[in-house]
Amino acid sequence: MAATVEQIKSLRQLTGAGIMDCKDALEKSDGNQDKAVDLLREKGFSQAAKRSGRDTTEGVVEAYIHNRGRVGAMVELGCETDFVARTPEFKELAHNIAMQVAAMNPAYIAESDIAEDDNRPPAEVTLLLQSYIKNSSMQVGDVVKELAAKVGENVKVVRFSRLALED
């Protein structure tokens, strides 16, 4: 089935994917926008995985202070270009991850960072495996991959720090 201009435009606004990618996804899904979004997401994740080895020399450092100044977190979110680092979506993700760190107190970024003697569940202590506080059906790592797929660059959490006053 041939995709209409309106369908392509709608899908592009929804996903941020390229025109030809939207057209191909709509044709493969017989015009079903939900299936087309899933196809684009899968394609984006596979492309993001290919880019994961690239250097992330740009990015932002975002701070979040919560609970009347009793808890704070800083996150460095990296990307490949300053163009992406200046986008509202990138800045929003950095802010949301800082909120995640403040709220959930992870100890590690990725599962590969876990110390051998740490027997706590990885989903509890690893930032990228935690349920995302803004959408509990997704993990933080999925949200980062989704942005990487959308912007076409490697995006990664470089480091984080959390401070809290003792009770």
PANUTI-251644 format. One line per 3 residues: number of its first residue (from 1); for each residue x, y, z of N, C-alpha, C, O. Coordinates in steps of 0.2 Angstrom, whole numbers, always signed. Layout:
NUM = X/Y/Z/X/Y/Z/X/Y/Z/X/Y/Z | ...
***
This chain:
1 = +4/-6/+0/+0/+0/+0/+4/+6/+0/+9/+7/+4 | +3/+11/-4/+7/+17/-5/+5/+22/+1/-1/+23/+3 | +10/+25/+4/+8/+29/+10/+7/+36/+7/+10/+39/+2
4 = +2/+40/+10/+0/+46/+8/+5/+51/+12/+8/+50/+17 | +5/+57/+9/+9/+63/+12/+7/+64/+19/+11/+66/+23 | +1/+64/+20/-2/+66/+27/+1/+61/+32/+2/+62/+37
7 = +0/+54/+30/+3/+49/+34/+10/+50/+36/+12/+49/+41 | +14/+51/+31/+21/+52/+31/+23/+58/+36/+27/+57/+40 | +19/+63/+35/+20/+69/+39/+18/+68/+46/+22/+70/+51
10 = +13/+65/+47/+11/+63/+54/+16/+58/+58/+18/+60/+63 | +18/+53/+54/+23/+49/+57/+30/+52/+58/+33/+51/+63 | +32/+56/+54/+38/+60/+55/+37/+65/+61/+42/+65/+65
13 = +32/+68/+62/+31/+72/+68/+31/+68/+74/+33/+71/+79 | +28/+63/+74/+28/+58/+80/+34/+55/+82/+36/+55/+88 | +38/+53/+77/+45/+50/+78/+51/+54/+77/+56/+52/+80
16 = +51/+59/+73/+57/+62/+71/+61/+58/+66/+67/+61/+64 | +59/+53/+63/+62/+49/+58/+62/+53/+52/+58/+57/+50 | +67/+51/+47/+67/+54/+40/+61/+52/+36/+58/+47/+37
19 = +60/+56/+31/+54/+55/+27/+54/+48/+23/+49/+45/+23 | +60/+46/+21/+60/+40/+17/+59/+34/+22/+56/+29/+20 | +62/+35/+28/+61/+29/+33/+54/+29/+35/+51/+23/+36
22 = +50/+35/+36/+43/+35/+37/+39/+31/+32/+35/+27/+33 | +41/+33/+26/+37/+30/+20/+38/+23/+20/+33/+19/+19 | +44/+20/+20/+46/+13/+20/+42/+10/+26/+39/+4/+25
25 = +42/+12/+32/+39/+9/+37/+31/+9/+36/+28/+4/+38 | +28/+14/+34/+21/+14/+32/+19/+9/+27/+14/+6/+28 | +23/+9/+22/+22/+4/+17/+23/-3/+19/+19/-8/+17
28 = +28/-5/+23/+29/-11/+26/+23/-13/+31/+21/-19/+32 | +20/-8/+34/+15/-10/+39/+8/-9/+36/+3/-8/+40 | +7/-8/+30/+1/-7/+26/-3/-1/+29/-9/-1/+30
31 = +1/+4/+30/-2/+11/+33/-4/+11/+40/-7/+16/+42 | -3/+6/+44/-4/+6/+51/+1/+10/+55/+7/+8/+55 | -1/+15/+58/+4/+20/+61/+7/+17/+67/+13/+18/+68
34 = +4/+13/+71/+7/+10/+77/+12/+5/+75/+17/+5/+78 | +11/+1/+70/+16/-4/+67/+22/-1/+64/+27/-3/+65 | +20/+5/+61/+26/+9/+58/+30/+12/+63/+36/+12/+62
37 = +27/+14/+69/+31/+17/+74/+36/+11/+77/+42/+12/+78 | +33/+5/+78/+37/-1/+81/+42/-2/+76/+48/-4/+78 | +41/-2/+69/+46/-4/+64/+52/+1/+65/+58/+0/+65
40 = +50/+8/+65/+55/+13/+66/+59/+12/+72/+65/+14/+72 | +56/+11/+77/+59/+10/+84/+64/+4/+84/+70/+5/+86 | +62/-1/+81/+67/-7/+80/+73/-5/+76/+79/-7/+77
43 = +71/-2/+70/+77/+0/+65/+81/+5/+69/+87/+5/+68 | +78/+10/+73/+82/+15/+76/+87/+12/+82/+93/+14/+83 | +84/+7/+85/+88/+3/+90/+94/+0/+87/+99/-1/+90
46 = +93/-4/+81/+98/-7/+78/+104/-2/+76/+110/-4/+76 | +101/+3/+73/+106/+8/+71/+110/+11/+77/+116/+13/+77 | +106/+12/+82/+109/+15/+88/+115/+10/+91/+120/+13/+94
49 = +113/+4/+91/+118/-1/+93/+125/-1/+89/+130/-1/+92 | +124/+1/+82/+130/+1/+78/+134/+7/+80/+140/+7/+79 | +131/+13/+82/+134/+19/+84/+137/+19/+91/+140/+24/+93
52 = +135/+14/+95/+137/+14/+102/+145/+15/+104/+147/+16/+109 | +149/+13/+99/+156/+13/+100/+159/+20/+98/+165/+21/+100 | +155/+25/+95/+158/+31/+94/+159/+35/+100/+156/+34/+105
55 = +164/+40/+100/+165/+44/+105/+160/+49/+106/+157/+52/+102 | +159/+51/+113/+154/+56/+115/+157/+61/+118/+158/+62/+124 | +160/+66/+114/+164/+71/+117/+160/+77/+118/+163/+82/+121
58 = +154/+78/+117/+149/+83/+118/+144/+81/+123/+144/+75/+125 | +140/+86/+125/+135/+84/+130/+133/+89/+134/+135/+95/+133 | +129/+87/+140/+128/+92/+145/+129/+89/+152/+128/+83/+153
61 = +129/+94/+157/+129/+92/+164/+123/+95/+166/+122/+101/+166 | +119/+91/+169/+112/+93/+172/+112/+92/+179/+114/+86/+182 | +109/+97/+183/+109/+96/+190/+101/+96/+192/+97/+99/+189
64 = +99/+92/+197/+92/+92/+200/+93/+92/+207/+96/+88/+210 | +89/+97/+210/+89/+97/+218/+81/+96/+220/+77/+98/+217 | +81/+91/+224/+74/+89/+226/+73/+89/+234/+78/+90/+238
67 = +67/+89/+236/+65/+89/+243/+68/+94/+247/+71/+93/+252 | +66/+100/+245/+69/+107/+248/+76/+107/+250/+78/+109/+255 | +80/+104/+245/+87/+105/+245/+90/+99/+249/+96/+100/+251
70 = +87/+94/+251/+90/+89/+255/+93/+83/+250/+97/+79/+253 | +91/+83/+244/+94/+78/+239/+95/+81/+233/+91/+85/+230 | +101/+80/+230/+103/+83/+224/+107/+78/+219/+110/+73/+222
73 = +106/+79/+213/+110/+74/+208/+113/+78/+202/+110/+83/+200 | +118/+76/+200/+121/+78/+194/+122/+73/+189/+125/+67/+191 | +121/+74/+183/+122/+69/+177/+125/+72/+172/+124/+78/+169
76 = +130/+68/+169/+133/+70/+163/+131/+65/+157/+132/+59/+157 | +127/+68/+153/+124/+65/+147/+128/+67/+141/+129/+72/+139 | +131/+62/+138/+136/+63/+132/+132/+61/+125/+128/+57/+125
79 = +135/+65/+120/+133/+64/+113/+139/+66/+109/+144/+67/+111 | +138/+65/+102/+143/+66/+98/+144/+73/+95/+150/+75/+94 | +139/+77/+95/+139/+84/+92/+136/+89/+97/+131/+87/+101
82 = +138/+95/+97/+135/+100/+101/+128/+102/+98/+124/+104/+102 | +127/+101/+92/+121/+102/+89/+115/+98/+93/+110/+101/+95 | +117/+92/+94/+112/+87/+98/+112/+89/+105/+106/+89/+108
85 = +117/+91/+108/+117/+93/+115/+113/+99/+116/+111/+100/+122 | +112/+103/+111/+108/+109/+112/+100/+108/+111/+97/+113/+112 | +98/+102/+109/+91/+101/+107/+87/+101/+114/+90/+98/+119
88 = +81/+103/+114/+77/+102/+120/+76/+95/+122/+76/+94/+128 | +75/+90/+117/+74/+83/+119/+80/+81/+123/+80/+77/+128 | +86/+83/+121/+92/+80/+125/+93/+83/+132/+94/+80/+136
91 = +92/+90/+132/+92/+93/+139/+86/+90/+143/+88/+89/+149 | +81/+89/+141/+75/+86/+145/+77/+79/+147/+76/+77/+153 | +80/+75/+143/+82/+68/+145/+87/+69/+151/+87/+65/+155
94 = +92/+73/+150/+97/+74/+155/+94/+76/+162/+96/+74/+167 | +89/+81/+161/+86/+83/+167/+82/+77/+171/+82/+76/+177 | +78/+73/+166/+74/+68/+169/+79/+62/+172/+77/+59/+177
97 = +85/+61/+169/+89/+56/+172/+92/+59/+178/+93/+55/+183 | +93/+65/+179/+96/+68/+185/+90/+67/+191/+92/+65/+196 | +84/+68/+189/+78/+66/+193/+78/+59/+195/+77/+57/+201
100 = +79/+55/+190/+79/+47/+192/+85/+46/+197/+84/+42/+201 | +91/+49/+196/+96/+47/+201/+95/+50/+208/+96/+46/+212 | +92/+56/+208/+90/+58/+215/+84/+54/+218/+85/+53/+224
103 = +80/+52/+214/+74/+48/+217/+76/+40/+218/+74/+38/+224 | +80/+37/+214/+81/+30/+214/+88/+28/+217/+89/+22/+219 | +92/+33/+218/+99/+31/+221/+103/+25/+218/+104/+21/+221
106 = +104/+25/+211/+107/+19/+208/+115/+20/+210/+117/+25/+212 | +118/+14/+210/+125/+14/+212/+130/+14/+206/+135/+16/+206 | +127/+11/+200/+131/+10/+194/+127/+12/+188/+121/+13/+188
109 = +131/+14/+183/+127/+16/+177/+125/+10/+173/+119/+9/+171 | +129/+5/+172/+127/-1/+168/+129/-8/+172/+132/-7/+177 | +126/-13/+169/+127/-19/+173/+134/-22/+173/+136/-25/+178
112 = +138/-20/+168/+145/-22/+168/+149/-18/+173/+155/-20/+174 | +146/-13/+176/+150/-9/+181/+149/-12/+188/+153/-10/+193 | +144/-16/+189/+143/-19/+196/+149/-23/+198/+152/-27/+195
115 = +151/-21/+205/+156/-24/+208/+155/-32/+209/+149/-34/+210 | +160/-36/+209/+159/-43/+210/+155/-45/+216/+151/-50/+217 | +157/-42/+222/+154/-43/+228/+148/-40/+230/+145/-41/+235
118 = +145/-37/+225/+138/-33/+226/+133/-38/+224/+132/-40/+218 | +129/-41/+229/+124/-46/+227/+117/-43/+226/+112/-47/+226 | +116/-36/+226/+110/-33/+225/+107/-34/+218/+111/-35/+214
121 = +101/-34/+217/+98/-36/+211/+100/-30/+206/+100/-24/+207 | +103/-32/+200/+105/-27/+195/+100/-21/+193/+102/-16/+192 | +93/-23/+193/+88/-18/+191/+87/-13/+197/+84/-8/+196
124 = +90/-15/+203/+89/-10/+208/+95/-5/+209/+94/+1/+210 | +101/-8/+207/+107/-3/+208/+110/-1/+202/+115/+3/+202 | +107/-2/+196/+110/+0/+189/+105/+5/+186/+99/+3/+185
127 = +108/+11/+185/+103/+16/+182/+100/+14/+176/+94/+15/+175 | +104/+11/+171/+101/+10/+164/+96/+4/+165/+92/+3/+160 | +96/+0/+170/+91/-6/+171/+85/-4/+175/+80/-8/+175
130 = +85/+2/+178/+79/+4/+182/+73/+6/+178/+74/+8/+173 | +67/+5/+181/+61/+7/+178/+62/+15/+178/+63/+18/+183 | +60/+18/+172/+60/+25/+171/+55/+28/+175/+49/+26/+175
133 = +56/+33/+179/+51/+36/+184/+46/+40/+180/+40/+41/+183 | +47/+42/+174/+41/+45/+170/+37/+40/+166/+32/+42/+164 | +39/+34/+165/+36/+29/+161/+38/+22/+164/+43/+20/+161
136 = +35/+19/+169/+37/+13/+172/+37/+7/+167/+40/+2/+169 | +34/+8/+161/+34/+2/+157/+41/+2/+153/+42/-3/+149 | +45/+7/+154/+52/+7/+150/+57/+7/+156/+56/+10/+161
139 = +63/+5/+153/+69/+6/+157/+73/+12/+155/+72/+15/+150 | +77/+15/+160/+81/+21/+158/+85/+20/+152/+85/+24/+147 | +88/+14/+151/+92/+12/+145/+88/+13/+139/+91/+15/+134
142 = +82/+11/+139/+77/+11/+133/+76/+18/+131/+76/+20/+125 | +75/+22/+136/+74/+29/+135/+80/+33/+131/+79/+37/+127 | +86/+31/+134/+92/+34/+131/+93/+31/+124/+95/+35/+119
145 = +92/+25/+123/+92/+22/+116/+87/+25/+111/+88/+26/+105 | +81/+26/+114/+76/+29/+110/+78/+36/+107/+77/+38/+101 | +81/+40/+112/+84/+47/+110/+89/+46/+105/+90/+50/+100
148 = +94/+41/+106/+99/+40/+101/+97/+38/+94/+99/+40/+89 | +91/+34/+94/+89/+32/+88/+85/+39/+84/+86/+39/+78 | +82/+43/+88/+79/+49/+85/+84/+54/+83/+83/+57/+77
151 = +89/+55/+86/+94/+60/+84/+100/+57/+80/+103/+61/+76 | +100/+51/+79/+105/+48/+75/+112/+48/+77/+117/+48/+73 | +113/+48/+84/+120/+49/+87/+120/+44/+93/+115/+42/+95
154 = +126/+43/+95/+127/+39/+101/+126/+44/+107/+129/+49/+107 | +122/+41/+111/+120/+45/+117/+121/+40/+123/+119/+35/+123 | +124/+43/+128/+126/+39/+134/+126/+43/+140/+128/+48/+140
157 = +125/+39/+146/+126/+42/+152/+133/+41/+154/+135/+35/+154 | +137/+47/+154/+144/+46/+156/+145/+45/+163/+149/+40/+165 | +142/+49/+167/+143/+48/+175/+138/+52/+178/+134/+56/+175
160 = +137/+50/+185/+132/+54/+189/+135/+54/+196/+139/+50/+198 | +132/+58/+200/+133/+59/+207/+127/+61/+211/+123/+65/+208 | +126/+58/+216/+120/+60/+221/+122/+62/+228/+127/+58/+230
163 = +120/+67/+230/+121/+69/+237/+115/+70/+241/+109/+72/+238 | +115/+68/+247/+109/+68/+251/+111/+70/+258/+116/+67/+261 | +107/+74/+262/+108/+75/+269/+106/+69/+273/+101/+66/+271
166 = +109/+67/+278/+108/+61/+282/+102/+63/+286/+101/+69/+288 | +97/+58/+287/+91/+59/+291/+93/+59/+298/+88/+59/+302
***
